[in-house]
Amino acid sequence: MANNESAPDVTTLRDALREVIDPEAGMNIVDLGLIYSIEVSADAVIVEMTMTSPACPMGEMICAEVAEVLQDLLPDTLRPEVRLVWSPAWSPALMSEEARQHFGW
């Protein structure tokens, strides 16, 4: 964004994160239920997210992509902070209805 505008709202940030695709699942991380929270603080946008499994080999790449997508939307005064958490554990119940239908669940 490269300016001093205020941060986009959480809904806008969450919608932007739909651009991030989990390559193993072939679906965006929002509909997969991997984004647990998005919080805007005085100097950062903090995203708590998980992976479908702690053994996910794509975790670092996905977290880096989340930070990149957010940085493109944020003013210079805010930085993205991505926190990978394992509690609560991810389950298919966290997926959107669209994602469950996509996988036939």
C-alpha positions in Angstrom: 0.0 0.0 0.0 3.0 2.3 0.7 1.2 5.1 2.4 -0.2 6.0 5.8 -3.8 5.1 5.2 -5.6 3.1 7.9 -5.7 -0.7 7.7 -8.5 -2.4 5.7 -11.2 -4.0 7.9 -11.0 -7.7 9.0 -13.5 -8.8 6.3 -11.5 -7.2 3.5 -8.3 -8.9 4.9 -10.1 -12.3 5.2 -11.4 -12.0 1.7 -7.9 -11.2 0.4 -6.6 -14.3 2.0 -8.9 -16.3 -0.3 -6.1 -15.8 -2.8 -3.8 -18.1 -0.8 -4.3 -21.7 -2.0 -3.3 -24.8 -0.1 -1.6 -26.6 -2.9 -2.2 -30.1 -1.4 -5.9 -29.4 -1.0 -6.4 -27.2 -4.1 -8.6 -24.8 -2.2 -8.1 -21.5 -0.5 -7.1 -21.4 3.1 -10.1 -19.4 4.3 -12.7 -21.9 3.0 -10.5 -24.7 4.4 -10.9 -23.2 7.8 -7.2 -22.6 8.4 -7.6 -18.9 9.4 -8.6 -18.8 13.1 -8.4 -15.1 13.7 -7.3 -11.7 12.3 -6.6 -8.9 14.7 -5.5 -5.4 13.8 -3.3 -3.8 16.5 -1.5 -0.5 16.6 1.5 -1.7 14.6 0.5 -5.1 13.1 -2.1 -7.3 11.6 -1.9 -10.5 13.5 -3.2 -13.7 11.8 -3.5 -16.9 13.8 -3.8 -19.9 11.5 -3.2 -23.6 11.3 -2.5 -26.3 8.8 -4.6 -29.4 8.2 -1.7 -31.4 9.8 1.4 -30.5 11.8 3.3 -32.5 9.3 2.1 -30.3 6.4 5.2 -29.7 4.2 3.7 -26.5 2.7 3.3 -24.7 6.0 6.2 -22.3 5.7 5.3 -21.4 2.1 1.6 -20.8 2.9 2.5 -18.6 5.9 4.9 -16.6 3.7 2.2 -16.2 1.1 -0.3 -15.0 3.8 2.2 -12.3 4.9 2.8 -11.2 1.3 -0.9 -10.9 0.5 -1.5 -8.9 3.7 1.5 -6.6 3.2 0.2 -5.6 -0.2 -3.0 -4.3 1.5 -1.4 -2.7 4.6 -0.1 0.9 5.1 3.6 1.2 5.8 2.8 1.7 9.5 1.5 -1.9 9.9 3.3 -5.2 9.4 1.7 -8.6 8.9 2.4 -11.1 11.7 1.5 -14.7 10.9 1.2 -17.1 13.9 1.0 -20.8 13.2 -1.0 -22.4 16.0 -2.1 -26.0 16.6 -4.8 -25.5 19.1 -7.6 -26.0 18.5 -6.6 -28.8 16.1 -7.9 -28.4 12.6 -10.8 -30.6 11.5 -13.1 -30.7 8.4 -15.8 -29.2 10.6 -14.0 -25.9 10.3 -14.4 -25.9 6.5 -17.0 -23.7 4.7 -20.0 -25.5 3.3 -18.7 -24.8 -0.2 -15.4 -26.6 0.7 -17.2 -29.6 2.2 -19.3 -29.9 -0.9 -16.2 -29.6 -3.1 -14.6 -32.6 -1.3 -17.9 -34.5 -1.2 -18.2 -34.3 2.6 
